[in-house]
Amino acid sequence: MFYAKRLFDVPYHQVKNYPNATMFVTKVSGDWIGTSTQQFLDEVMLVSRGLIALNIQKGDRVSVSANNRVEWNIFDIAVQQIGAILVPLYPTSSESDYSFIINNASVKLIVVSNKELFDKVEKIRPNTPSLSSVFTFDEVEGATNWKSIHQLAANVEESEVTKRMAEVAPEDMVTIIYTSGTTGNPKGVMLSHINLLSNVEACIAPIPASQGSKVLSFLPVCHVYERMLHYLYMYLGCSIYFAESMETIGENIREVKPEVFSAVPRLIEKVFDKIMAKGDDLSGIKRKLFFWAVALAEEYDFMGKSAWYTFKLTIARKLIFKKWQEALGGNVRAIASGSAALQPRLARIFFAAGLPILEGYGLSETSPVVSVNCFVKGIRIGCVGQLIEKVEVKIAEDGEILVKGPNVMMGYFENEEATKEVFDVDGWFHTGDIGMFQEDKFLKITDRKKEIFKTSGGKYIVPQAMENKFKESRFIEQIMVVGEGEKFPAAFIVPNFAYIREWAEKKGDDFSTLSNAEIANSELVFDRINLEVNEYNQQYGNWEQLKKFSLLENEFSIAASELTPTLKLKRKRIMENYQHLYSKMYAN
């Protein structure tokens, strides 16, 4: 039986059933410091009372922009308790996005983490008339610290909060999550308590965590995926550890020894690149054993493997993969992967290594999970698992995935036209993703409907699947396939600069002093990557093969607005930034 009706019921469920001395854990001056469930709820109540004192009413929109930290979660639950609506903002979003979202949602109050974000909000404040209050989690000169909200609690009785809590219905909107906007202005996804809680309930069985499990959080909690997982972890009584930064993830994983953490494919690719780089540094029998184990892992599957294969894998795990497991703390039961497609090759290797990657599928509009690979229902590599409970999917005639269920959003905020575009007359939500069912039950995503394009010869190109295949090359860090309406597909390729420097050194060439720009313009590097492209091209029909490519000197990044906060390609922006190279590739 599931015991939460509103999202703010979740921490109360924990304090009643699994009181936890380390509900949230933060590293402070080298030590991991825990916040207990009761401490968490005590502060939540103070903030709720303070927000009422600030005249925040039911249905009012308030925002938060901060890195993952316990204060984010405290503020989230405090806002929910008084019936207000949280509008999370990515710290990395642009000033123009902040201005649009705050105005679109008529945000009354915002809490930001630090001086950088405070300055960003102050710059746009003259153009955001609804915004009456700005607070900071950190001590920032010239800013009002959020502790002043706590102090205002003295003016409001706790009974006023409990009265507000009783008035909140499960069907009420609890948050507006603005999509990252790969094209145009972001859209505000309206989610109710039921939307998110249905996902929490349905994901209890798939996630291998329970009371007392340690989990590490580093994906942005303002994204619906990580946020839903936080509610799930709270409901189960887990201890949530906050990674210090993206740069310290490896160190933090070894310290915390988590059983579960979530990741996006881009991060998993980087972890694998580091592992392979260490393998390259080995010599003699150790090097041979390492690459024998990797080659064996590339053949891994859940069905059809012989006893001889299993015997060899047991040896590989003892000799090689045990060290991989130790590098990730030694206790990992699952890595939850979402947001973008995972390379099947990587899934095979990590499963073989005893580091299960449970790939799922969903969108902000579906709260977010639609399906997930899990040990309970079975796993198929290359698929995104079976549907979670109470969710329905059908495949349209053009291959688009349509979804129904309690997890599907209420609509887009103040955008009836966009809402009508994604719901058909029968109430099915159109995801914009193309897919199919394997074995009639495992969902497989093939591409984004809007990203599939035709060449001038009328042939379809599926870029995401191609990009994932080409990224298997150790020489290729990032790639974007282009060529809509052209005679042939081409690509922008970001070389793996770190690996290329090592490769050059082994060949007797000194690239250590060369800049990324010099490497990208090197004829030697171009020719070597061309060999890689030609090799992978053999797996495609003639019309799909990359005929040309351009090497880029800079990685696609969030800062350049080329990646969303969850590291998806912003194709339109990348095309704008590299139009000159695009024109050159198609000049003749």
For each residue, the residues with C-beta under 8 A, 3 or more apart:
1:
2: 197 201
3: 9 13
4: 7 9 10 13 197 200 235
5: 9 170 193 197
6: 9 80 165 168 169 170 172 174 193 197
7: 4 10 77 80 174 193 196 197 231
8: 11 12 44 77 80 81 165 168
9: 3 4 5 6 12 13
10: 4 7 13 14 200 231 234 235
11: 8 14 15 23 37 40 41 44 77 234
12: 8 9 15 16 41
13: 3 4 9 10 16 17 234 235
14: 10 11 17 18 19 20 23 37 234 235 237
15: 11 12 19 37 38 41
16: 12 13 19
17: 13 14 237
18: 14 37 211 212 236 237
19: 14 15 16 36 37 38
20: 14 23 36 37 212 237 238 239
21: 34 36
22: 25 34 35 36 239
23: 11 14 20 34 35 36 37 39 40 234 239 240
24: 34 35 40 70 73 239 240 242
25: 22 32 33 34 35 239 240 241 242 256
26: 32 33 35 69 70 242
27: 30 31 32 33 242 244 252
28: 31 33
29:
30: 27
31: 27 28
32: 25 26 27 241 255 256
33: 25 26 27 28
34: 21 22 23 24 25 239
35: 22 23 24 25 26 39 40 70
36: 19 20 21 22 23 39 40
37: 11 14 15 18 19 20 23 40 41
38: 15 19 41 42
39: 23 35 36 42 43
40: 11 23 24 35 36 37 43 44 70 73 74
41: 11 12 15 37 38 44 45
42: 38 39 45 46
43: 39 40 46 47 74 78 150
44: 8 11 40 41 47 48 74 77 78 81
45: 41 42 48 49 78 81 153 158 161
46: 42 43 49 50 78 149 150 153
47: 43 44 50 51 74 75 78 146 149 150 153
48: 44 45 51 52 78 79 81 82 161 164
49: 45 46 52 53 152 153 155 156 157 158 160 161
50: 46 47 53 54 148 149 150 151 152 153 156
51: 47 48 54 56 62 78 79 82 84 109 149
52: 48 49 55 56 82 156 160 161 164
53: 49 50 152 153 155 156
54: 50 51 109 133 149 152
55: 52
56: 51 52 60 62 79 82 84 108 109
57: 60 83 84
58: 82 83 84 164 167 168
59: 83 84 85 173
60: 56 57 84 85 108 109
61: 84 85 86 87 105 106 107 108 176
62: 51 56 79 84 85 86 87 107 108 109 110 111
63: 86 87 88 89 101 102 105 107 109 110 111
64: 72 75 76 86 88 89 110 111 112 222
65: 88 89 90 91 93 98 110 111 112 113 117 121 222
66: 69 71 72 91 111 112 113 114 117 137
67: 91 113 220 245
68: 72 217 218 219 220 221 226 242 243
69: 26 66 72 113 137 242
70: 24 26 35 40 73 74 242
71: 66 74 75 111 113 137 146
72: 64 66 68 69 75 76 221 222
73: 24 40 70 76 77 221 230
74: 40 43 44 47 70 71 77 78
75: 47 64 71 72 78 79 86 111 146
76: 64 72 73 79 80 86 227
77: 7 8 11 44 73 74 80 81
78: 43 44 45 46 47 48 51 74 75 81 82
79: 48 51 56 62 75 76 82 84 85 86
80: 6 7 8 76 77 83 84 86 168 174 193
81: 8 44 45 48 77 78 161 164 165 168
82: 48 51 52 56 58 78 79 161 164 165
83: 57 58 59 80 164 167 168 172
84: 51 56 57 58 59 60 61 62 79 80
85: 59 60 61 62 79 173 174 175 176
86: 61 62 63 64 75 76 79 80 174 175 176
87: 61 62 63 101 105 107 175 176 177 178 188
88: 63 64 65 175 177 221 222 227
89: 63 64 65 93 97 98 101 110 178 222
90: 65 93 180 220 222 223 565
91: 65 66 67 113 117 220 222
92: 558 559 565
93: 65 89 90 97 98 101 565
94: 97 98 561
95: 98 99 120 123 124
96: 99 100
97: 89 93 94 100 101 178 181 186
98: 65 89 93 94 95 101 102 120 121 124
99: 95 96 102 103 124 127 128
100: 96 97 103 104 185 186
101: 63 87 89 93 97 98 104 105 107 178 186 188
102: 63 98 99 105 107 110 124 128 130 131
103: 99 100 106 127 128 129 130
104: 100 101 185 188 413 414
105: 61 63 87 101 102 176 188 413
106: 61 103 130
107: 61 62 63 87 101 102 110 128 130 131
108: 56 60 61 62 130 131 132 133
109: 51 54 56 60 62 63 131 132 133 134 135
110: 62 63 64 65 89 102 107 121 131 133 134 135
111: 62 63 64 65 66 71 75 134 135 136 137 146
112: 64 65 66 117 118 120 121 134 135 136 137
113: 65 66 67 69 71 91 117 136 137 138
114: 66 117 118 136 137 138 140
115: 118 119 136 138 140 141 143
116: 119 120
117: 65 66 91 112 113 114 120 121 136
118: 112 114 115 121 122 134 136 140 143
119: 115 116 122 123
120: 95 98 112 116 117 123 124
121: 65 98 110 112 117 118 124 125 131 134
122: 118 119 125 134
123: 95 119 120
124: 95 98 99 102 120 121 127 128
125: 121 122 128 131 134
126:
127: 99 103 124
128: 99 102 103 107 124 125 131
129: 103
130: 102 103 106 107 108
131: 102 107 108 109 110 121 125 128 134
132: 108 109
133: 54 108 109 110 144
134: 109 110 111 112 118 121 122 125 131 143 144
135: 109 110 111 112 143 144 145 146 148 149
136: 111 112 113 114 115 117 118 139 140 143 144 145 146
137: 66 69 71 111 112 113 114 145 146
138: 113 114 115 145
139: 136 145
140: 114 115 118 136 143 145
141: 115
142:
143: 115 118 134 135 136 140
144: 133 134 135 136 148
145: 135 136 137 138 139 140 148
146: 47 71 75 111 135 136 137 149 150
147: 150 151
148: 50 135 144 145 151 152
149: 46 47 50 51 54 135 146 152 153
150: 43 46 47 50 146 147 153
151: 50 147 148 154
152: 49 50 53 54 148 149 155 156
153: 45 46 47 49 50 53 149 150 156
154: 151
155: 49 53 152
156: 49 50 52 53 152 153 160 161
157: 49 160
158: 45 49 161 162
159: 162 163
160: 49 52 156 157 163 164
161: 45 48 49 52 81 82 156 158 164 165
162: 158 159 165 166
163: 159 160 166 167
164: 48 52 58 81 82 83 160 161 167 168
165: 6 8 81 82 161 162 168
166: 162 163
167: 58 83 163 164
168: 6 8 58 80 81 83 164 165 172 193
169: 6 172 193
170: 5 6 192 193 194 197
171: 192 193 194
172: 6 83 168 169 192 193
173: 59 85 176 190 191 192 410
174: 6 7 80 85 86 191 192 193 196
175: 85 86 87 88 190 191 196
176: 61 85 86 87 105 173 188 189 190 191 413
177: 87 88 188 189 191 222 223 224 364
178: 87 89 97 101 181 186 187 188 189
179: 186 187 189 364
180: 90 186 564 565 566 568
181: 97 178 184 185 186 187 564
182: 564 568 569 570 571 572
183: 570 572
184: 181
185: 100 104 181
186: 97 100 101 178 179 180 181
187: 178 179 181 412 413 415 418
188: 87 101 104 105 176 177 178 412 413 414 415
189: 176 177 178 179 224 364 365 409 412 413
190: 173 175 176 409 410 411 412 413
191: 173 174 175 176 177 195 196 224 367 409 410
192: 170 171 172 173 174 195 196 410
193: 5 6 7 80 168 169 170 171 172 174 196 197
194: 170 171 197 198 406
195: 191 192 198 199 367 406 407 408 409 410
196: 7 174 175 191 192 193 199 200 224 227 228 231 367 407
197: 2 4 5 6 7 170 193 194 200 201 231
198: 194 195 201 202 367 390 405 406 407
199: 195 196 202 203 228 366 367 368 369 388 407
200: 4 10 196 197 203 204 228 231 232 235
201: 2 197 198 204 389
202: 198 199 205 206 369 388 389 390 391 407
203: 199 200 206 207 228 229 232 369 372 388
204: 200 201 207 232 235 236
205: 202 374 376
206: 202 203 358 360 372 374 376 377 385 388
207: 203 204 229 232 236 260 334 336 358 374
208: 259 260 333 334 375
209: 213 215 232 233 236 238 259 260 333 334
210: 213 236 237 238
211: 18 236 237 238
212: 18 20 237 238 239
213: 209 210 233 236 238 239 259 260
214: 238 239 241 256 257 258 259 331
215: 209 229 233 238 239 240 241 258 259 260 261
216: 241 243 249 252 253 256 258 260 261
217: 68 221 226 229 230 240 241 242 243 261 262
218: 68 242 243 246 249 252 261
219: 68 223 225 226 262 263 264 566
220: 67 68 90 91 223 226 565 566
221: 68 72 73 88 217 226 227 230
222: 64 65 72 88 89 90 91 177 227 565
223: 90 177 219 220 226 227 339 364 565 566
224: 177 189 191 196 227 228 364 367 368
225: 219 228 229 262 338 339 362 368 369 566
226: 68 217 219 220 221 223 229 230 262
227: 76 88 196 221 222 223 224 230 231
228: 196 199 200 203 224 225 231 232 367 368 369
229: 203 207 215 217 225 226 232 233 262 336
230: 73 217 221 226 227 233 234 240
231: 7 10 196 197 200 227 228 234 235
232: 200 203 204 207 209 228 229 235 236
233: 209 213 215 229 230 236 238 240
234: 10 11 13 14 23 230 231 237 238 240
235: 4 10 13 14 200 204 231 232
236: 18 204 207 209 210 211 213 232 233
237: 14 17 18 20 210 211 212 234
238: 20 209 210 211 212 213 214 215 233 234 260
239: 20 22 23 24 25 34 212 213 214 215
240: 23 24 25 215 217 230 233 234
241: 25 32 214 215 216 217 252 256 258
242: 24 25 26 27 68 69 70 217 218
243: 68 216 217 218 246 248 249 252 253
244: 27 248 252
245: 67 248 249
246: 218 243 249
247:
248: 243 244 245 251 252
249: 216 218 243 245 246 252 253 267
250: 253 254 271 274 327
251: 248 254 255
252: 27 216 218 241 243 244 248 249 255 256
253: 216 243 249 250 256 257 258 261 327 328 329
254: 250 251 257 327 328 329
255: 32 251 252 329
256: 25 32 214 216 241 252 253 329
257: 214 253 254 329 330 331
258: 214 215 216 241 253 261 329 331 332
259: 208 209 213 214 215 331 332 333 334
260: 207 208 209 213 215 216 238 332 333 334 335 336
261: 215 216 217 218 253 258 332 335 336
262: 217 219 225 226 229 335 336 337 338
263: 219 267 268 335 336 337 357
264: 219 267 268 337 338 339 340 566 567
265: 268 269 337 339 340 341 342 343 346 567
266: 269 270 340 567
267: 249 263 264 270 271 567
268: 263 264 265 271 272 335 337 342 346 350 357
269: 265 266 272 273 343 346 471
270: 266 267 273 274
271: 250 267 268 274 275
272: 268 269 275 276 346 349 350
273: 269 270 276 277 474 496 498 499
274: 250 270 271 277 278
275: 271 272 278 279 324 327
276: 272 273 279 280 294 474
277: 273 274 280 281 498 499 502
278: 274 275 281 282
279: 275 276 282 287 290 291 294
280: 276 277 287 502
281: 277 278
282: 278 279 286 287 290
283: 286 287
284: 287 288
285: 288 289
286: 282 283 289 290
287: 279 280 282 283 284 290 291
288: 284 285 291 292
289: 285 286 292 293 319 320
290: 279 282 286 287 293 294 320
291: 279 287 288 294 295
292: 288 289 295 296 316
293: 289 290 296 297 316 319 320 321
294: 276 279 290 291 297 298 349
295: 291 292 298 299
296: 292 293 299 300 309 312 313 316 352
297: 293 294 300 313 316 321 348 349 352 353
298: 294 295 345 348 349
299: 295 296 305 309 348
300: 296 297 305 313 348 349 351 352 381
301: 304 305 348 381
302: 351 378 379 380 381
303:
304: 301
305: 299 300 301 309 310
306: 309 310
307: 310 311
308: 311 312
309: 296 299 305 306 312 313
310: 305 306 307 313 314
311: 307 308 314 315
312: 296 308 309 315 316
313: 296 297 300 309 310 316 317 352
314: 310 311 317 318
315: 311 312 318 319
316: 292 293 296 297 312 313 319 320 321 352
317: 313 314 320 321 322 352 353 354
318: 314 315 321 322
319: 289 293 315 316 322
320: 289 290 293 316 317 323 324 353
321: 293 297 316 317 318 324 325 352 353 354 355
322: 317 318 319 325 326 354
323: 320 326 327
324: 275 320 321 327 328 353 354 355
325: 321 322 328 330 332 353 354 355
326: 322 323 329 330
327: 250 253 254 275 323 324
328: 253 254 324 325 332 355
329: 253 254 255 256 257 258 326 332
330: 257 325 326
331: 214 257 258 259
332: 258 259 260 261 325 328 329 335 355
333: 208 209 259 260 356
334: 207 208 209 259 260 356 357 358
335: 260 261 262 263 268 332 350 355 356 357 358
336: 207 229 260 261 262 263 358 360 372
337: 262 263 264 265 268 342 357 358 359 360
338: 225 262 264 359 360 361 362 368 369
339: 223 225 264 265 566 567 568
340: 264 265 266 464 566 567 568
341: 265 445 464 465 468
342: 265 268 337 346 347 357 359 468
343: 265 269 346 347 468 469 471 472
344: 347 348 381 382 468
345: 298 348 349 472
346: 265 268 269 272 342 343 349 350 357
347: 342 343 344 350 351 357 359 381 382
348: 297 298 299 300 301 344 345 351 352 381
349: 272 294 297 298 300 345 346 352 353
350: 268 272 335 346 347 353 355 356 357
351: 300 302 347 348 354 355 356 357 379 381
352: 296 297 300 313 316 317 321 348 349
353: 297 317 320 321 324 325 349 350
354: 317 321 322 324 325 351
355: 321 324 325 328 332 335 350 351
356: 333 334 335 350 351 375 379
357: 263 268 334 335 337 342 346 347 350 351
358: 206 207 334 335 336 337 372 373 374 379 385
359: 337 338 342 347 372 373 383 384 385
360: 206 336 337 338 369 370 371 372 373 384 385
361: 338 369 370 371 372 384 385 433 443 445
362: 225 338 366 367 368 369 370 371
363: 366 368 370 431
364: 177 179 189 223 224 367 368 409
365: 189 368 408 409 422 429 431
366: 199 362 363 369 370 391 403 405 407 408 409 429 431
367: 191 195 196 198 199 224 228 362 364 407 408 409
368: 199 224 225 228 338 362 363 364 365 407
369: 199 202 203 225 228 338 360 361 362 366 372 388 407
370: 360 361 362 363 366 384 387 388 391 393 401 403 405 407 431 443
371: 360 361 362 384 385 386 387 388 391 393 443
372: 203 206 336 358 359 360 361 369 384 385 386 388
373: 358 359 360 378 379 380 383 384 385 386
374: 205 206 207 358 377 378 379 385
375: 208 356 378 379
376: 205 206
377: 206 374 385 386
378: 302 373 374 375 386 442
379: 302 351 356 358 373 374 375 385
380: 302 373 383 385 438 439 442
381: 300 301 302 344 347 348 351
382: 344 347 444
383: 359 373 380 438 442 443 444
384: 359 360 361 370 371 372 373 442 443 444 445
385: 206 358 359 360 361 371 372 373 374 377 379 380 442 443
386: 371 372 373 377 378 441 442 443
387: 370 371 391 392 393 441 443
388: 199 202 203 206 369 370 371 372 391 407
389: 201 202
390: 198 202 405 406 407
391: 202 366 370 371 387 388 403 404 405 406 407
392: 387 403 404 405
393: 370 371 387 401 402 403 404 443
394: 402 428
395: 399 400 401 402 435 436 437
396: 399 400 401 402 430
397:
398: 434 449
399: 395 396 434 435 436 446 449
400: 395 396 430 431 432 433 434 435 449
401: 370 393 395 396 431 433 434 435 443 445
402: 393 394 395 396 424 428 429 430 431
403: 366 370 391 392 393 408 428 429 431
404: 391 392 393 408 427 428 429
405: 198 366 370 390 391 392 408
406: 194 195 198 390 391
407: 195 196 198 199 202 366 367 368 369 370 388 390 391
408: 195 365 366 367 403 404 405 429
409: 189 190 191 195 364 365 366 367 412 429
410: 173 190 191 192 195
411: 190 415 416 419 423
412: 187 188 189 190 409 415 416 418 419
413: 104 105 176 187 188 189 190
414: 104 188
415: 187 188 411 412 418 419
416: 411 412 419 420
417: 420 421
418: 187 412 415 421 422
419: 411 412 415 416 422 423
420: 416 417 423
421: 417 418 430
422: 365 418 419 429 430 432
423: 411 419 420 427 428 429 430
424: 402 427 428 430
425:
426:
427: 404 423 424
428: 394 402 403 404 423 424
429: 365 366 402 403 404 408 409 422 423
430: 396 400 402 421 422 423 424
431: 363 365 366 370 400 401 402 403
432: 400 422 448 449 450
433: 361 400 401 445 447 448 449
434: 398 399 400 401 445 446 447 448 449 452
435: 395 399 400 401 443 444 445 446
436: 395 399 443 444 446
437: 395 440 441 442 443 444
438: 380 383 441 442 443 444
439: 380 442
440: 437
441: 386 387 437 438
442: 378 380 383 384 385 386 437 438 439
443: 361 370 371 383 384 385 386 387 393 401 435 436 437 438
444: 382 383 384 435 436 437 438
445: 341 361 384 401 433 434 435
446: 399 434 435 436 462 465
447: 433 434 451 452 462 463 464 465
448: 432 433 434 451 452 464
449: 398 399 400 432 433 434 452
450: 432
451: 447 448 463 464 571
452: 434 447 448 449 460 461 462 463
453: 460 461 463 483 484 485
454: 458 459 460 461 484 485
455: 458 459 461 483 484 485 486 487 488 489 543
456: 485 486 487
457: 487 543
458: 454 455
459: 454 455 543 544
460: 452 453 454
461: 452 453 454 455 466 481 483 484 489 544
462: 446 447 452 465 466
463: 447 451 452 453 466 467 480 481 482 489
464: 340 341 447 448 451 467 468
465: 341 446 447 462 468 469
466: 461 462 463 469 470 481 489 540 544 546
467: 463 464 470 471 479 480 481
468: 341 342 343 344 464 465 471 472
469: 343 465 466 472 536 539
470: 466 467 473 476 479 491 493 532 533 536 546
471: 269 343 467 468 476 477 478 479
472: 343 345 468 469 536
473: 470 476 529 532 535 536
474: 273 276 496 499
475: 495 496 499 500 503 528 529 532
476: 470 471 473 479 493 494 495 496 529 532
477: 471 494 495 496 497 555
478: 471 493 494 555 556
479: 467 470 471 476 491 492 493 494
480: 463 467 491 492 556 569 571 574
481: 461 463 466 467 489 490 491 546
482: 463 486 489 490 491 492 575 582
483: 453 455 461 486 488 489 490 586
484: 453 454 455 461
485: 453 454 455 456
486: 455 456 482 483 489 490 586
487: 455 456 457 586
488: 455 483 543 545 546 547 548
489: 455 461 463 466 481 482 483 486 544 545 546 547
490: 481 482 483 486 546 547 548 549 550 582 585 586
491: 470 479 480 481 482 533 546 548 549 550
492: 479 480 482 549 550 552 574 578 581 582
493: 470 476 478 479 529 533 549 550 551 552
494: 476 477 478 479 551 552 554 555 556
495: 475 476 477 500 519 520 525 529 551 552
496: 273 474 475 476 477 499 500
497: 477 500 501 516 519
498: 273 277 501 502
499: 273 277 474 475 496 502 503
500: 475 495 496 497 503 504 511 519 525 528
501: 497 498 504 505 511 512 514 519
502: 277 280 498 499 505 506
503: 475 499 500 506 507 528
504: 500 501 507 509 510 511 524
505: 501 502 508 509 510 511 512
506: 502 503
507: 503 504
508: 505
509: 504 505 524
510: 504 505 513
511: 500 501 504 505 514 519 522
512: 501 505
513: 510
514: 501 511 518 519 522
515: 518 519 553
516: 497 519 520 553 554
517: 520 521 553
518: 514 515 521 522
519: 495 497 500 501 511 514 515 516 522 525 553
520: 495 516 517 525 551 552 553
521: 517 518 551 553
522: 511 514 518 519 525 526
523: 526 527
524: 504 509 527 528
525: 495 500 519 520 522 528 529 551
526: 522 523 529 530 551
527: 523 524 530 531
528: 475 500 503 524 525 531 532
529: 473 475 476 493 495 525 526 532 533 549 551
530: 526 527 533 534 549
531: 527 528 534 535
532: 470 473 475 476 528 529 535 536
533: 470 491 493 529 530 536 537 546 549
534: 530 531 537 538
535: 473 531 532 538
536: 469 470 472 473 532 533 539 540
537: 533 534 540 545 546
538: 534 535
539: 469 536
540: 466 536 537 544 545
541: 544 545
542: 545
543: 455 457 459 488
544: 459 461 466 489 540 541
545: 488 489 537 540 541 542
546: 466 470 481 488 489 490 491 533 537 549
547: 488 489 490
548: 488 490 491 585 586
549: 490 491 492 493 529 530 533 546 585
550: 490 491 492 493 578 581 582 584 585
551: 493 494 495 520 521 525 526 529
552: 492 493 494 495 520 555 578 581
553: 515 516 517 519 520 521
554: 494 516 557 560
555: 477 478 494 552
556: 478 480 494 560 562 563 569 574
557: 554 560 562 563
558: 92 561 562 563 564 565 567
559: 92
560: 554 556 557 563 573 577
561: 94 558 570 573
562: 556 557 558 569 570 573 574 577
563: 556 557 558 560 567 568 569 570
564: 180 181 182 558 567 568 570
565: 90 92 93 180 220 222 223 558
566: 180 219 220 223 225 264 339 340
567: 264 265 266 267 339 340 558 563 564
568: 180 182 339 340 563 564
569: 182 480 556 562 563 574
570: 182 183 561 562 563 564 573 574
571: 182 451 480 574 575
572: 182 183 575 576
573: 560 561 562 570 576 577
574: 480 492 556 562 569 570 571 577 578
575: 482 571 572 578 579 582
576: 572 573 579
577: 560 562 573 574
578: 492 550 552 574 575 581 582
579: 575 576 582 583
580: 583 584
581: 492 550 552 578 584 585
582: 482 490 492 550 575 578 579 585 586
583: 579 580 586 587
584: 550 580 581 587
585: 490 548 549 550 581 582
586: 483 486 487 490 548 582 583
587: 583 584
588:
